[in-house]
Amino acid sequence: MIKTIIFDFDGTIADTLPLIIEFFNQNAEKFGFKKLGPSEVEGLRNKTVLEIIKEFKISLFRLPFIAKKLRDDLRKKIRDTKLIPEIKEVFFKLKKKGFKIGILSSNSKENIKKFLKANDLLIFEFIYSESNIFGKGNALKSLLKKLKLNSKEVVYIGDEVRDIEACKKNGVKIISVTWGFNKKEVLLKNKPDYLINKPEEILKIVSS
């Protein structure tokens, strides 16, 4: 029986991809990369984070600096970022049904809190931030331990392959969403427990 629902932030709750691409292109020359056009962005959505890093030949040493720069830029416009349509109503319905809801993200806690406040969504029991984009599996493990959560009573909701990998590593059910970064095809390839196209589908799964 599911008692706790953990949400990813970028791409799952907040439509941050357009801003991330905008900031990437603004810094592309500084990073030593070419700017991304619409077709390149669509191509990247079919790849995992590791595949993207290899394609851009980003060293693991430089990666944290690039990620931090993008998070810092995002902070300036986070209040203007669009909320995923229909998901706000789902949050309040989940709370009404008695579920505990929280967020686990590689975005900063500051950015997340600013976004939630701007959208009148200060209803989450916890926000856990892990800046290492490869550290979500360990972060989920730490979160489960810190809050003394039974992995069998938890479901995670995210939009990327690395969310699926983190959940499988920790014995947590994963609901992958098709409205975020990774496309439906690549998510299916990595075999999530559930795959949904609309936020309202969350209610049916966690209540069943």
C-alpha positions as CSV (number, residue, x, y, z in Angstrom):
1,M,0.0,0.0,0.0
2,I,1.4,3.4,-1.0
3,K,1.7,6.0,1.7
4,T,4.4,8.4,0.5
5,I,4.7,9.9,-3.0
6,I,8.0,11.5,-4.0
7,F,8.1,13.8,-7.0
8,D,11.0,14.8,-9.2
9,F,11.0,18.6,-9.8
10,D,12.4,19.6,-13.2
11,G,10.2,18.3,-16.1
12,T,7.8,16.6,-13.7
13,I,6.4,19.5,-11.7
14,A,8.0,22.5,-13.4
15,D,8.5,23.0,-17.1
16,T,12.1,24.1,-16.8
17,L,13.5,22.6,-20.0
18,P,12.9,25.7,-22.2
19,L,14.8,27.9,-19.7
20,I,17.6,25.3,-19.3
21,I,18.1,25.2,-23.0
22,E,18.0,29.0,-23.2
23,F,20.6,29.3,-20.5
24,F,22.7,26.6,-22.1
25,N,22.7,28.5,-25.4
26,Q,23.6,31.7,-23.6
27,N,26.6,30.0,-22.1
28,A,27.5,27.7,-25.0
29,E,30.5,29.6,-26.1
30,K,31.9,29.9,-22.6
31,F,31.3,26.1,-22.1
32,G,32.9,25.4,-25.5
33,F,29.8,23.9,-27.1
34,K,27.7,24.8,-30.1
35,K,24.2,26.2,-29.5
36,L,21.2,23.8,-29.6
37,G,18.4,24.2,-32.1
38,P,15.0,22.6,-31.8
39,S,16.0,19.5,-33.7
40,E,19.1,19.0,-31.5
41,V,17.0,19.3,-28.4
42,E,14.5,16.7,-29.6
43,G,17.4,14.4,-30.3
44,L,18.7,14.8,-26.8
45,R,15.4,13.8,-25.3
46,N,16.0,10.3,-26.7
47,K,19.2,10.0,-24.7
48,T,20.2,9.4,-21.1
49,V,22.2,11.9,-19.2
50,L,25.3,9.7,-19.6
51,E,24.9,9.5,-23.3
52,I,24.5,13.3,-23.5
53,I,27.7,13.8,-21.5
54,K,29.6,11.4,-23.8
55,E,28.2,13.1,-26.9
56,F,29.3,16.6,-25.7
57,K,32.6,15.1,-24.4
58,I,32.0,16.8,-21.0
59,S,34.6,15.8,-18.4
60,L,33.3,14.7,-15.0
61,F,35.5,17.4,-13.5
62,R,33.7,20.2,-15.5
63,L,30.2,18.8,-15.1
64,P,29.5,20.1,-11.6
65,F,30.5,23.6,-12.6
66,I,28.3,23.6,-15.7
67,A,25.3,22.2,-13.7
68,K,25.8,24.9,-11.0
69,K,25.9,27.7,-13.5
70,L,22.6,26.5,-15.1
71,R,21.0,26.2,-11.6
72,D,22.2,29.7,-10.7
73,D,20.8,31.1,-13.9
74,L,17.6,29.3,-13.4
75,R,17.2,30.9,-10.0
76,K,16.8,34.3,-11.6
77,K,13.7,33.2,-13.5
78,I,12.3,30.3,-11.5
79,R,9.2,32.2,-10.4
80,D,8.3,32.7,-14.1
81,T,8.7,29.0,-14.9
82,K,5.4,27.3,-16.0
83,L,3.8,24.7,-13.8
84,I,2.9,21.5,-15.6
85,P,-0.8,21.7,-16.5
86,E,-3.2,19.9,-14.2
87,I,-0.6,18.8,-11.7
88,K,-1.5,21.3,-9.1
89,E,-5.0,19.8,-8.7
90,V,-3.5,16.4,-8.4
91,F,-1.3,17.5,-5.5
92,F,-4.3,18.7,-3.5
93,K,-6.3,15.6,-4.2
94,L,-3.4,13.4,-3.0
95,K,-3.2,15.5,0.2
96,K,-6.9,15.1,0.7
97,K,-6.6,11.4,0.3
98,G,-4.0,11.3,3.1
99,F,-0.8,10.7,1.1
100,K,2.5,12.2,2.3
101,I,4.1,14.1,-0.7
102,G,7.6,15.3,-1.1
103,I,10.2,16.3,-3.6
104,L,13.6,14.8,-4.5
105,S,15.6,16.7,-7.1
106,S,19.0,17.6,-8.4
107,N,17.8,21.2,-8.6
108,S,18.6,23.5,-5.6
109,K,16.2,23.6,-2.6
110,E,16.2,27.4,-2.9
111,N,14.9,27.2,-6.5
112,I,12.3,24.7,-5.7
113,K,11.0,26.7,-2.7
114,K,10.8,29.9,-4.7
115,F,8.8,28.1,-7.5
116,L,6.4,26.4,-5.0
117,K,5.8,29.8,-3.2
118,A,5.1,31.5,-6.5
119,N,2.5,28.8,-7.4
120,D,0.9,28.6,-3.9
121,L,2.2,25.1,-3.5
122,L,3.8,25.1,-0.1
123,I,2.1,21.8,0.8
124,F,5.0,19.3,0.5
125,E,6.2,17.5,3.7
126,F,9.8,17.5,2.6
127,I,12.2,18.8,-0.2
128,Y,15.5,16.9,-0.6
129,S,18.1,18.2,-2.9
130,E,21.1,16.3,-4.5
131,S,23.3,18.5,-6.6
132,N,25.2,15.5,-8.1
133,I,23.2,14.5,-11.2
134,F,24.5,10.9,-10.9
135,G,23.7,10.8,-7.2
136,K,19.9,10.3,-7.3
137,G,20.1,6.7,-6.4
138,N,22.2,7.4,-3.3
139,A,20.0,10.4,-2.5
140,L,16.9,8.3,-2.6
141,K,18.5,5.7,-0.3
142,S,19.5,8.5,2.2
143,L,16.0,10.0,2.1
144,L,14.3,6.6,2.8
145,K,16.6,6.1,5.7
146,K,16.3,9.7,7.1
147,L,12.5,9.6,7.0
148,K,12.3,5.9,8.0
149,L,10.2,5.1,4.9
150,N,9.4,1.5,3.9
151,S,10.4,1.3,0.2
152,K,7.4,-0.9,-0.5
153,E,5.1,2.0,0.6
154,V,6.8,4.6,-1.6
155,V,6.3,5.5,-5.2
156,Y,8.6,8.0,-7.1
157,I,7.4,10.1,-10.0
158,G,9.9,11.4,-12.5
159,D,10.6,12.2,-16.2
160,E,14.0,10.7,-16.8
161,V,15.8,7.4,-17.2
162,R,18.0,8.2,-14.2
163,D,14.8,8.3,-12.1
164,I,14.0,4.8,-13.2
165,E,17.6,3.6,-12.4
166,A,17.5,5.3,-8.9
167,C,14.2,3.6,-8.0
168,K,15.3,0.1,-9.2
169,K,18.4,0.5,-7.1
170,N,16.3,1.1,-4.0
171,G,13.3,-1.2,-4.6
172,V,10.9,1.7,-5.1
173,K,8.1,1.7,-7.6
174,I,8.5,4.3,-10.4
175,I,5.9,6.2,-12.3
176,S,7.5,7.7,-15.4
177,V,5.8,10.7,-17.0
178,T,5.9,11.4,-20.7
179,W,5.6,15.2,-20.4
180,G,9.1,15.8,-19.2
181,F,12.6,15.5,-20.6
182,N,13.0,11.9,-21.8
183,K,10.6,10.8,-24.5
184,K,8.1,7.9,-24.1
185,E,10.2,5.5,-26.2
186,V,13.4,5.8,-24.2
187,L,11.4,5.6,-20.9
188,L,9.7,2.4,-22.1
189,K,13.0,0.9,-23.1
190,N,14.1,1.2,-19.5
191,K,11.0,-0.5,-18.1
192,P,9.4,1.7,-15.5
193,D,6.7,0.2,-13.3
194,Y,4.1,2.6,-14.8
195,L,4.2,5.1,-17.7
196,I,1.6,7.9,-17.8
197,N,0.7,10.7,-20.2
198,K,-1.4,12.9,-17.8
199,P,-1.0,13.9,-14.2
200,E,-4.5,12.7,-13.2
201,E,-3.4,9.1,-14.0
202,I,-1.3,9.3,-10.8
203,L,-4.4,9.2,-8.7
204,K,-5.6,6.0,-10.2
205,I,-2.3,4.2,-9.7
206,V,-1.6,5.2,-6.1
207,S,-5.2,4.5,-5.1
208,S,-5.3,1.0,-6.6
